[in-house]
Amino acid sequence: MVVAGDDALAQRLAAELRGVYGERVTLVVPPAQGGVRLPVVGRARATALLDRVSAAVNRASGNGNGGGAGAGGGTGAGDEPPGSERLVEVAELTELTLAHAGVDRATALALVYDDDETNIRAALTARRLNPRIRLVLRLYNRRLGQHIEALLDQASALAAGGAPGADASPAGANTEVYDTSTTVLSDADTAAPALAATAVTGTSKVVQTDGLMLRAVERPPPGPGEVADPGLCTLALLSATTNDPAGADGSESSGAQGPQLLPDERAVAAATGRGTVVLENVSYSGPELNPGRGVVPWFGSLLSRRLRWSFVGLVSCVVGLAVASMLVTGEPPLQATYLTLLDLFAINDPAIGQSLGRQILQLCSGLVGLLLLPVLLAAVLEALGTFRSGTALRKPPRGLSGHVVLLGVGKIGTRVLARLRELRIPVVCVEADPEARGLALARSLRVPVVLGDVTQEGVLEAAKIHRAHALLALTSADTMNLEAALSARTLNPDLRVVLRLYDDDFATAVYRTLRAAHPGALTRSRSVSHLAAPAFAGAMLGRQILGAIPVERRVLLFAAVDVGGHPQLEERTVGEAFRAGAWRVLALDTATPEERRADQASGARGPRLVWDLPSTYVLRPEDRVVLAATRRGLAELLGRRPRQRAGA
């Protein structure tokens, strides 16, 4: 497998593929990344030094060019052990570079550059070099990603002479089936739910793919005498010290105090005082219609509440005068209203020689008309001010409290902002760049924004940090996030702080230090690359990976797996196939293989999944199931390491 990128996500993804799935990986990075210490996961920790030394020797001796070793297949692929890595340092990702990395013989290619255009250009080139390669792209633009995914799948189908996404085998490799799918992911979309859930408890996480939507809900611990609702099933137990400032950080190294993924019924029953993540809802989603804005919301955004009440009062006066005129003069209701409006606008004849009641009503109507003039003038001025300020950024209102201060509205911050607004959580954004991409969203959502460098005095105070509930520091600079957290803690010692940090080891060190320095406040640190890498790694294994849900600093994967060929599932009941902490069968796909191929070719998916399977149901070889799995559980279930050893 080949991974190409220019930031921490590429390093983390390569480590995930090596350490968890035992894949042979070629990592393509800019020259500046060559000296960066690569993250290691699992067994790769013991062999990381040997891998780096071997890669350096290969580069120095010129043995790493064009051979494709470690790229999966081709000449020389069997000479490298499982979990090995080859490092290629290039300034620009060109066709020659991709060929040098062994893309023409690779099983999968992940393009995770921060620039969308670079990833698209490289994906088109890679598809031309190897129509059968599985592509995983990192794109921020969702709509463009859908079009690129369809385009690349179509190109692969035309080259293979089949339908988009059809499996094809290269010449001379008839024993192995290649998945030629294209998957477009966004690290911002993957990490945003976890970051938002860290700042606000009780949030939901959604996996949506092929028209299927799975909603996992985080639930607080039940009170005394209460029984927690397990939903369809319990996916995870949160840390025993989730809301304890001195508690575990929610990573794999947290031990018994950390989160437990896919617990059995005994563990759920014994986990008193722990929050849970349960599978609550499963539905089939289609394109959402954008409802038009009604008259009342439009009118409310145009005029202030005080002015709206003024109009209500004037209309009530007109109605009262019309009713009184009808009673005094005996005119029909329509005629009485007409005469009242004429008096109101001072265009009626004086009521000389008429009854005293009619004359009094005319004077009252004229008085109401005088009151109407300033109200109309105020409405016009306020409407003009609304249109003028529609393109301006709002300032934090007075008296604001209990809100979330969001520092940085770049790629990650924009997605988190949208997520927080979906949860109807008050937000104040702080951004130093007046041209940041998230400011347009903040303006459209009428979210208050403070423009300024957070390191300057007075910026956090302007965001009402002393009355805030939480701080989300999500800029791309680790030092700025850390400085903002320390400054905010001096102004609000009890503030809940969530830091976005690229390096996971640094994130853990910062978390422990802040926890020790502020034992009374909740501190959490999150690495975006650590949250996003499992989803990208799962997509590189094939289209069977449906999505991922972050649970604190761990990740739970959802996959569609054929029962045949997996002894852990085949001819076992659903209860027997369940392995706590590894995988759990959630649903059965009742579609026939022909129907699945037709759905894959047309891009559609019918509601053929059966949920709430009885534990006594026996899984047959021809069945296809949807299951939840941990990273290592999925690697074991798919048999990645044994297969690689056999191929070697």
Protein Blocks (a to p, Z undefined) as FASTA:
>chain_A
ZZddfbfklmmmmmmmmmmnopacdddddfklmmpccddehjllmmmmmmmmmmmmmmmn
opmgonlponggaehklmpcehiacddddfbdcfklmmmnommmcfbdcdfbfblklmmm
mmmmmmmmmmmbccddddfblmlmmmmmmmmmmmmmmmnopaehiacddehilmbccdfb
dcdddfklmmmmmmmmmmpghiacdddeehiacdddddddddehiacdebjbdfbdcdfk
lmgmklcehiaknojmlccehiafklmmmmghiacdddfbdcdddddddddddfklmmmm
mpcfklmmmmmmmmmmmmmmmmmmmmmnopafklmmmmmmmmmnopaccfehiafklmmm
mmmmmmmmmmmmmmmmmmmmmmmmmmmmmmpccdddehiahiacdehjafklmmmmmmmm
mnopacddddfblkbfklmmmmmnopacdeddfkbghklmmnommlcfbdcdfbfbfklm
mmmmmmmmmmmmmbccddddfblmlmmmmmmmmmmmmmmbccddddfklmmmmmmmmmmn
ojklnbdcdehjaccddddddfehpaklgopafklmpcghiaccfbdcfbdfklmmmmmm
nopacdfbcehiafkbccdfkbccdddddfklmmmmnommmmmmmmZZ
